[in-house]
Amino acid sequence: MGSTHLTDTDCADDAVLFTADPNNWANVLHNFEASSNTMGLHTNWLKSKIQNAGAIVTIYPYINNQAVQFVSIFTYLGSDVDSSGYCNSEIHRRLRIASCIMGQLDNV
């Protein structure tokens, strides 16, 4: 890049992190933050979400004095991902969307 200096803010987007111990989230997120910073990336912890599959969390992580939100369902690339591992919520969501569209069609 030579002498080029970039001044825009770059963000780490759509990262998936895993840990075997759900109470280790703070350490995992701190390591992620440190790794991203070495590449000039910044994480918006207010927008970040944690989803646990079948684990009970007793320690909620705080990064830069901001709590990271835990969710049981979130939409990723247009599909609902549920912590239970079942797709019932996704099926119902798609049925609601289809019903709404069908309701908007004119009678023939």
N, CA and C of each residue as an Amber inpcrd file, in Angstrom:
protein
   324
   0.8150000  -1.2010000   0.0000000   0.0000000   0.0000000   0.0000000
   0.8530000   1.2570000   0.0000000   2.1110000   1.1220000   0.2900000
   2.9710000   2.2980000   0.2690000   2.6290000   3.2760000   1.3560000
   2.4110000   4.5230000   0.9630000   2.1420000   5.5710000   1.9430000
   0.6470000   5.8600000   2.0960000  -0.2030000   4.9870000   1.5890000
  -1.6430000   5.2000000   1.6940000  -2.0980000   5.0350000   3.1410000
  -2.8890000   5.9720000   3.6310000  -3.4210000   5.9190000   4.9900000
  -4.9450000   5.9380000   4.9060000  -5.5770000   4.8500000   5.3350000
  -7.0350000   4.7620000   5.3100000  -7.6000000   5.2970000   6.6170000
  -8.6490000   6.1080000   6.5320000  -9.2150000   6.7190000   7.7350000
 -10.6370000   6.2600000   8.0170000 -11.1610000   5.3230000   7.2150000
 -12.5230000   4.8540000   7.4600000 -12.5260000   3.8330000   8.5920000
 -13.7000000   3.5970000   9.1710000 -13.8500000   2.6070000  10.2250000
 -14.2670000   1.2930000   9.6040000 -13.4830000   0.2550000   9.8090000
 -13.8090000  -1.0740000   9.3170000 -14.3750000  -1.8950000  10.4680000
 -15.3440000  -2.7570000  10.1650000 -15.9810000  -3.5560000  11.2030000
 -15.9150000  -5.0310000  10.8630000 -15.7240000  -5.8480000  11.8910000
 -15.7920000  -7.2980000  11.7210000 -17.2690000  -7.6510000  11.6160000
 -17.6380000  -8.3810000  10.5850000 -19.0470000  -8.6550000  10.3360000
 -19.2690000 -10.1500000  10.1530000 -20.3670000 -10.6540000  10.7010000
 -20.7800000 -12.0460000  10.5210000 -19.7140000 -13.0470000  10.9470000
 -19.2460000 -12.9230000  12.1480000 -18.2920000 -13.8800000  12.6840000
 -19.0420000 -14.9010000  13.5350000 -18.5650000 -16.1260000  13.5200000
 -19.1280000 -17.1820000  14.3520000 -18.0180000 -17.6760000  15.2640000
 -18.2770000 -17.6420000  16.5680000 -17.2940000 -18.0700000  17.5530000
 -17.8740000 -19.2310000  18.3520000 -17.0280000 -20.1560000  18.7320000
 -17.4710000 -21.3220000  19.4950000 -16.6740000 -21.4280000  20.7860000
 -17.3340000 -21.9520000  21.8210000 -16.6480000 -22.3000000  23.0530000
 -17.3600000 -23.5010000  23.6680000 -16.5830000 -24.4230000  24.2300000
 -17.1690000 -25.5930000  24.8750000 -17.7410000 -25.2300000  26.2380000
 -17.2010000 -24.1960000  26.8710000 -17.6690000 -23.7550000  28.1830000
 -18.3890000 -22.4180000  28.0310000 -19.7220000 -22.3970000  28.1780000
 -20.4630000 -21.1480000  27.9830000 -20.0890000 -20.0480000  28.9660000
 -19.4640000 -20.3980000  30.0810000 -19.0370000 -19.3710000  31.0360000
 -17.7050000 -18.7450000  30.6330000 -17.1500000 -19.1730000  29.4920000
 -15.8810000 -18.6610000  28.9880000 -16.0790000 -17.5850000  27.9120000
 -17.3210000 -17.1200000  27.7230000 -17.5990000 -16.1720000  26.6450000
 -16.7780000 -14.8890000  26.7480000 -16.6170000 -14.3630000  27.9430000
 -15.8710000 -13.0950000  28.0840000 -14.4540000 -13.2470000  27.5360000
 -13.7980000 -14.3510000  27.8530000 -12.4290000 -14.5980000  27.3680000
 -12.4190000 -14.7460000  25.8440000 -13.3710000 -15.5060000  25.2980000
 -13.4430000 -15.7030000  23.8430000 -13.6520000 -14.3690000  23.1330000
 -14.5540000 -13.5390000  23.6620000 -14.8510000 -12.2460000  23.0290000
 -13.6850000 -11.2740000  23.1570000 -12.9910000 -11.2910000  24.2800000
 -11.7980000 -10.4400000  24.4290000 -10.7290000 -10.8420000  23.4180000
 -10.5340000 -12.1460000  23.2350000  -9.5470000 -12.6150000  22.2460000
  -9.9560000 -12.2160000  20.8320000 -11.2530000 -12.2990000  20.5340000
 -11.7580000 -11.8860000  19.2180000 -11.4970000 -10.3950000  18.9970000
 -11.7920000  -9.5910000  20.0220000 -11.5680000  -8.1410000  19.9340000
 -10.0890000  -7.8430000  19.6860000  -9.2130000  -8.4990000  20.4110000
  -7.7680000  -8.2660000  20.2500000  -7.3020000  -8.6780000  18.8530000
  -7.7830000  -9.8230000  18.3670000  -7.3970000 -10.2940000  17.0330000
  -7.9050000  -9.3590000  15.9460000  -9.1570000  -8.8900000  16.0820000
  -9.7070000  -7.9910000  15.0630000  -8.9780000  -6.6500000  15.0530000
  -8.6050000  -6.1760000  16.2430000  -7.9050000  -4.8890000  16.3250000
  -6.5560000  -4.9360000  15.6240000  -5.9000000  -6.1010000  15.6090000
  -4.6010000  -6.1900000  14.9340000  -4.7420000  -5.9860000  13.4280000
  -5.9540000  -6.2390000  12.9120000  -6.2050000  -6.0390000  11.4800000
  -6.9470000  -4.7320000  11.2140000  -7.1060000  -3.9120000  12.2520000
  -7.7760000  -2.6320000  12.0880000  -9.2920000  -2.7310000  12.0850000
  -9.8430000  -3.8550000  12.5390000 -11.2920000  -4.0310000  12.5840000
 -11.8140000  -3.7130000  13.9760000 -13.0540000  -3.2460000  14.0340000
 -13.6770000  -2.8740000  15.3000000 -15.0080000  -3.5990000  15.4390000
 -15.3110000  -4.0580000  16.6310000 -16.5550000  -4.7800000  16.8910000
 -17.5200000  -3.8640000  17.6160000 -18.7630000  -3.8000000  17.1290000
 -19.8070000  -3.0480000  17.8040000 -20.5070000  -4.0050000  18.7590000
 -20.1810000  -3.9270000  20.0480000 -20.7180000  -4.8710000  21.0280000
 -22.1940000  -4.6320000  21.2910000 -22.7030000  -3.4560000  20.9710000
 -24.1460000  -3.2100000  21.1360000 -24.9530000  -4.0030000  20.1140000
 -24.3740000  -4.2740000  18.9440000 -25.0560000  -5.0350000  17.9030000
 -24.7440000  -6.5280000  17.9650000 -23.7470000  -6.9070000  18.7510000
 -23.3280000  -8.3050000  18.8250000 -24.3070000  -9.1160000  19.6550000
 -24.4940000 -10.3700000  19.2810000 -25.4080000 -11.2740000  19.9710000
 -24.6990000 -12.5940000  20.2270000 -25.0760000 -13.2410000  21.3230000
 -24.5760000 -14.5720000  21.6250000 -25.7710000 -15.5070000  21.6850000
 -25.6190000 -16.6670000  21.0630000 -26.6730000 -17.6780000  21.0980000
 -26.0630000 -18.9690000  21.6200000 -26.6570000 -19.5100000  22.6720000
 -26.2000000 -20.7750000  23.2340000 -27.1440000 -21.8760000  22.8140000
 -26.5850000 -22.9960000  22.4460000 -27.3880000 -24.1520000  22.0770000
 -27.3230000 -25.1670000  23.2160000 -28.3950000 -25.2360000  23.9840000
 -28.5050000 -26.2340000  25.0370000 -27.5860000 -26.0310000  26.2210000
 -27.1390000 -24.8070000  26.4800000 -26.2510000 -24.5560000  27.6190000
 -26.8280000 -23.4540000  28.4870000 -26.5970000 -23.5580000  29.7680000
 -27.0480000 -22.5250000  30.7020000 -25.8600000 -21.6340000  31.0230000
 -26.0520000 -20.3420000  30.8520000 -24.9790000 -19.3810000  31.0930000
 -25.1700000 -18.7660000  32.4680000 -24.1230000 -18.7640000  33.2680000
 -24.2080000 -18.1630000  34.5970000 -23.4180000 -16.8600000  34.6760000
 -22.5070000 -16.6630000  33.7340000 -21.7050000 -15.4380000  33.7170000
 -21.9440000 -14.7380000  32.3790000 -22.4840000 -13.5300000  32.4330000
 -22.7570000 -12.7770000  31.2160000 -21.5630000 -11.8770000  30.9140000
 -21.0420000 -11.9440000  29.6960000 -19.8260000 -11.2090000  29.3720000
 -20.0570000  -9.7050000  29.1990000 -19.1090000  -8.9360000  29.6880000
 -19.0640000  -7.4930000  29.4730000 -17.7840000  -7.2050000  28.7250000
 -17.9010000  -6.5120000  27.6050000 -16.7420000  -6.1160000  26.8240000
 -16.7590000  -4.5950000  26.7440000 -15.6720000  -3.9760000  27.1400000
 -15.5850000  -2.4990000  27.1650000 -16.7660000  -1.9020000  27.9200000
 -17.0970000  -2.4870000  29.0600000 -18.2050000  -2.0450000  29.9280000
 -19.5710000  -2.1220000  29.2530000 -19.7220000  -2.9520000  28.2420000
 -21.0070000  -3.1530000  27.5600000 -21.3660000  -4.6290000  27.6320000
 -22.5760000  -4.9160000  28.1000000 -23.0350000  -6.3040000  28.1590000
 -23.3470000  -6.7880000  26.7490000 -22.9530000  -8.0090000  26.4480000
 -23.2660000  -8.6160000  25.1610000 -24.5660000  -9.3860000  25.3460000
 -25.5370000  -9.1320000  24.4770000 -26.8750000  -9.6870000  24.6130000
 -26.9380000 -11.1630000  24.2200000 -27.6520000 -11.9560000  25.0280000
 -27.9220000 -13.3560000  24.7110000 -29.2910000 -13.4480000  24.0620000
 -29.4160000 -14.2500000  23.0160000 -30.6930000 -14.4530000  22.3330000
 -30.9190000 -15.9490000  22.1170000 -32.1880000 -16.3420000  22.0310000
 -32.4850000 -17.7480000  21.7530000 -32.8420000 -17.9500000  20.2850000
 -33.2910000 -16.8830000  19.6210000 -33.6200000 -16.9410000  18.1900000
 -33.0970000 -15.6620000  17.5410000 -32.4840000 -15.7930000  16.3710000
 -32.1310000 -14.6130000  15.5900000 -32.2250000 -14.9520000  14.1170000
 -32.3750000 -13.9310000  13.3040000 -32.4830000 -14.1270000  11.8610000
 -31.1280000 -13.8840000  11.2340000 -30.6480000 -14.8750000  10.4940000
 -29.3530000 -14.7890000   9.8350000 -29.5380000 -15.1880000   8.3840000
 -29.1590000 -14.2990000   7.4750000 -29.2980000 -14.5150000   6.0390000
 -30.7230000 -14.9290000   5.6680000 -31.7100000 -14.2930000   6.3150000
 -33.1070000 -14.5120000   5.9670000 -33.7580000 -15.7140000   6.6110000
 -33.0580000 -16.4240000   7.4870000 -33.6390000 -17.5910000   8.1540000
 -33.4750000 -17.4690000   9.6560000 -34.5000000 -17.9290000  10.3970000
 -34.4170000 -17.9300000  11.8530000 -33.5670000 -19.1000000  12.3200000
 -32.6410000 -18.8110000  13.2190000 -31.7970000 -19.8390000  13.8210000
 -32.2120000 -19.9260000  15.2810000 -32.6420000 -21.1070000  15.7160000
 -33.1850000 -21.3120000  17.0550000 -32.1950000 -22.1120000  17.9010000
 -32.0290000 -21.7130000  19.1600000 -31.1050000 -22.4110000  20.0560000
 -31.5020000 -23.8560000  20.3030000 -32.7870000 -24.1540000  20.1670000
 -33.2480000 -25.5140000  20.4340000 -32.7830000 -26.4950000  19.3660000
 -32.4220000 -25.9920000  18.2040000 -32.0110000 -26.8550000  17.1060000
 -33.1740000 -27.2670000  16.2170000 -34.3960000 -26.9200000  16.6230000
 -35.5640000 -27.2480000  15.8200000 -35.8790000 -26.1000000  14.8690000
 -36.6080000 -26.3930000  13.8030000 -36.9000000 -25.3730000  12.8000000
 -38.3580000 -24.9160000  12.8480000 -39.0790000 -25.2090000  13.9380000
 -40.4910000 -24.8270000  14.0340000 -40.6950000 -23.3250000  13.8720000
 -39.8670000 -22.5260000  14.5260000 -40.0430000 -21.0730000  14.4320000
 -39.8080000 -20.5880000  13.0040000 -38.8530000 -21.1890000  12.2950000
 -38.5740000 -20.8040000  10.9070000 -39.7460000 -21.1900000  10.0030000
 -40.3170000 -22.3610000  10.2040000 -41.4690000 -22.7970000   9.4080000
 -42.6400000 -21.8520000   9.6280000 -42.9220000 -21.5200000  10.9000000
 -44.0330000 -20.6020000  11.1910000 -43.7790000 -19.2090000  10.6360000
 -42.5420000 -18.7410000  10.6920000 -42.2070000 -17.4150000  10.1430000
 -42.4550000 -17.3870000   8.6390000 -42.0250000 -18.4270000   7.9360000
 -42.2200000 -18.4770000   6.4840000 -43.6950000 -18.6040000   6.1170000
 -44.4540000 -19.3440000   6.9150000 -45.9060000 -19.4390000   6.6740000
 -46.5770000 -18.0790000   6.8670000 -46.1510000 -17.3240000   7.8760000
 -46.7120000 -15.9760000   8.0880000 -46.3990000 -15.0660000   6.9090000
 -45.1670000 -15.1370000   6.3990000 -44.7870000 -14.3140000   5.2530000
 -45.6320000 -14.6820000   4.0420000 -45.7650000 -15.9810000   3.7630000
 -46.5610000 -16.4320000   2.6120000 -48.0190000 -16.0340000   2.7720000
 -48.5620000 -16.1570000   3.9710000 -49.9580000 -15.7860000   4.2160000
 -50.1790000 -14.2980000   3.9870000 -49.2370000 -13.5010000   4.4250000
 -49.3300000 -12.0460000   4.2310000 -49.3160000 -11.7040000   2.7420000
 -48.4420000 -12.3270000   1.9820000 -48.3550000 -12.0740000   0.5370000
 -49.6220000 -12.5290000  -0.1550000 -50.1020000 -13.7120000   0.1910000
 -51.3290000 -14.2440000  -0.4340000 -52.5120000 -13.3280000  -0.1220000
 -52.5570000 -12.7690000   1.0820000 -53.6350000 -11.8570000   1.4610000
 -53.6250000 -10.5680000   0.6800000 -52.4730000 -10.1950000   0.1280000
 -52.3540000  -8.9600000  -0.6440000 -52.7330000  -9.1440000  -2.1120000
 -52.8840000 -10.3900000  -2.5570000 -53.2280000 -10.6470000  -3.9540000
 -54.6850000 -10.2940000  -4.2120000 -54.9420000  -9.7910000  -5.3940000
 -56.3220000  -9.4770000  -5.7790000 -57.0530000 -10.7600000  -6.1670000
 -58.3560000 -10.7370000  -5.9320000 -59.1860000 -11.8880000  -6.3620000
 -59.2410000 -11.9360000  -7.8690000 -59.1920000 -13.1260000  -8.4290000
 -59.2360000 -13.2850000  -9.8620000 -60.6600000 -13.6380000 -10.2810000
